[in-house]
Each structure stands twice: as structure tokens, then as C-alpha cells.
Amino acid sequence: MKVHHETAGDGDVVVLSNSIGSTLRMWEPQVKPLVDNGFRVVRYDTRGHGKSDVPPGPYSIADLGGDVVELLDTLAVESAHFVGLSLGGMTGAWLGQHAPSRIRTLALTFTSVKPGNVEMWTGRARQVRAEGMGEIAEGSIGRWFTRDWISAHPELAAELQQMTATTPAEGYASCCEAIAGLDLTAALSTVSAPTLVISGADDAALPSSHGQVIADGIPDARFEVLGHAAHLGSYEQAERFTGLILEHVKGTR
Ligand SMILES: O=C(O)CC1=CCC(=O)O1
């Protein structure tokens, strides 16, 4: 299983894990600040996305978490800071529960450990397998960003929409199946990594109540809600988001 990844910088490793329908490109605003602060950034394409392999689905969250453990093994990294957004955050929650020795800190952002909407996720999987990614890509941009941000950044919004449109349909569908029915709530209290949870005040896809559940369940987790941020708050509120991540990973140096 090839997991496409890119590394930058030197120092303690920070792994960045993307949302469904995106690639490692979504972390563009975070790479330079992390490198400038002395971290080695490892960003990767979740299986079924970008340039990673697209094995036939369905995938499970254990498959996605296992890919991260293998990636760390390949890079000979014993343990890393892990930052995941949305599907990436679900992967991070699984890692915190099942591979604690590999995780120094966790940032679980714009995410959920029990997304619900099972019919919606299985329906999306069916739709993209039957019709391709076009309609989903058109809808994704409106879930990822507020209207104001799209109006102010039309070219970037179009570029990010294209990222979803070019996601392999089988990969997207199989990740929908990893999300559908997911419930990592019961073992939240077993997570021992220092954890930062970030949600967006305008995130209709995974509202901040989902982040609150995670923060309530993980011992001593910090919870922040970013204003003027829909689902891809790492872009829409890049400065504030990156600042919180830096504060979190630097706190455990
Ligand atoms: O529907 C979307 O694109 C929002 C989303 C929910 C889980 C995820 O990874 O993305």
C-alpha cells in the first residue's frame, strides 16, 4: 500500500492528515510556519486520495490509522505530533486509542468521533461510484467555507473544488464508508496524548457540539471554537488555526 507523502524541515515530526475529498495540498498554509518553528512536517494523502493507492473499499478507520503507523515505520519515526482535520481527525482519534506509543500529541480539528448521518454517507458512496465526483465537488466548497470567504477568494475556492473533483471516486466512496457508522466515543477516556480539539463556529458539516464531545471525553483536552470558520478552518482561519497548533506542539517540547 503506497501512502504518498511529502516532508519538509527538520526536528520533531508533525504529521498532517487531510479531510475527505482533499489531498496533502490542503495543509499549504501550515507547512512554512511549522518548519520555521523547527518542526519536520510529514503530510500525506489518505488512502484513496491524491497520489496514494486506491485499494478497493470499503475502508475502515483502522485501515486509515494503520497506514499512519506504517508510514511512521517507513520513516523510522518512533512517535510524532498528529494533526488531523475532519476525516484526518477521526484517524487521529483512532491512533490515540490504538497506537498511543506512536503519538506525542493530538490535534483533532473540525471533526467528530461519531459523525452520524449514516444514510447520507452511504448514499454519497453510492452516488460517486455511480456518477463520479462532479456533484459532490460542487457541494463540498459550500460546506468547507463560508460564503464570505468564497466571495473573497474565488480562485482559491475553484482550485480547492478541483482537488475534490479529481479525487478517485472509489477512494472517496470507500472513505465515506469508513465515516458511516463510526463511533469512537467509548474509548475517548483512554487517550493519554495531550489533546487540542478545534471546531468551527460556522461548520454545518460537523458542528462544534461534536468537538465538545471529544473534548469532554479526553482527559484534560483543550477545546477551541474558531469564529468565521466553516469546515476547512485551517484555510479560512489559517493564522489562528496555525497559532493554536504551534502553541500545542511547542508546549510539549
Ligand atoms: O462533507 C464534507 O466534505 C465535510 C466532511 C465531513 C467529514 C469530512 O472529512 O469532511
The ligand as an SDF file (V2000), in Angstrom:
LIG
                    3D

 10 10  0  0  0  0  0  0  0  0999 V2000
  -18.7680   16.7100    3.6080 O   0  0  0  0  0  0  0  0  0  0  0  0
  -17.6730   17.2100    3.7750 C   0  0  0  0  0  0  0  0  0  0  0  0
  -16.8930   17.4430    2.8450 O   0  0  0  0  0  0  0  0  0  0  0  0
  -17.2900   17.5090    5.1840 C   0  0  0  0  0  0  0  0  0  0  0  0
  -16.6680   16.3750    5.8570 C   0  0  0  0  0  0  0  0  0  0  0  0
  -17.1410   15.6210    6.8380 C   0  0  0  0  0  0  0  0  0  0  0  0
  -16.1650   14.6200    7.2160 C   0  0  0  0  0  0  0  0  0  0  0  0
  -15.0340   15.0120    6.3510 C   0  0  0  0  0  0  0  0  0  0  0  0
  -13.9080   14.5200    6.2810 O   0  0  0  0  0  0  0  0  0  0  0  0
  -15.3960   16.0380    5.5500 O   0  0  0  0  0  0  0  0  0  0  0  0
  1  2  2  0
  2  3  1  0
  2  4  1  0
  4  5  1  0
  5  6  2  0
  5 10  1  0
  6  7  1  0
  7  8  1  0
  8  9  2  0
  8 10  1  0
M  END
$$$$
